[in-house]
């Protein structure tokens, strides 16, 4: 891989890291909102929906990390 494409990959990895960091902050805010919910809401439909959203957000974070890791291996 030439230097120009390697530099472009490094830039993409940096952008994904920034995106992941921003997304982690949103996920943490969502977790805090869930944690502040009364237990009766957590056990009900609202809580189940929030847990599903949190699980999906965790999946997105894992996918972002996988993409970052893959880009970093391409840079080598």
N, C-alpha and C positions, 0 to 999 in steps of 0.2 A: 504494500500500500504506500502510495506516495505521501509526502509531508502535507500537502494541501488537504487530501481526504482525511488523513489522520487528525489534522487540526479541526476539521469539520466534525468528526466523530467526538473529539474531546469537547467541543462546544455543545454538541447535543447532550452529551453526558452531564455537563454542567447545568444545562437548562432543565434536564430531567431531575437532577438533584434539587434544584430550586423549586420545581413543581412539587416534588415529593415532600419537601420541607413545608411548603405552604399547605399541602393537603394534610400533612400530619397535624398541623395546627388546627385545621377545621375538624379533623377527626377527634382531637383532644377536646375541643369545644363541645362537640356532640356527646362525647363520653361524660364530660362534666355536667351537661344538661340532663343526661340520663341519670347520673348519680344523684343529682339534686331532686329528681322526681320522687314524690312520695311512693312508698313501697306498694301501696294499692294500685298506683298507676303502672309501676314497673311490672307487676304481676298480671296486668290486664293487657288489652289489645294495644294500647299506646306503648307500653313497655316492650311488647313483642315486636312491634313495628320498629321501635328505636334500636332494639338488639339486631334486627335484620339489617338495618341501615349500617350499624357499626360493623357487623360482619362483612358486609359488602365493601365498606370503606377499607377494612383490613385487607380484603382481597385485592383492591386497587393498589394499596401500598405495596403489597408483595409483588404485584405485576410490575409496578414502577421500579422496584429494586431489582427484579430479574432483568428488566430492560437495561438498567444502568450497569449491572454486572456484565451483561453480554456486550454492551458497547465498550466497556473497559477492557474486556478480553480481546476485542477487535483492535484496540489501540496498540496492543503489545507487538 
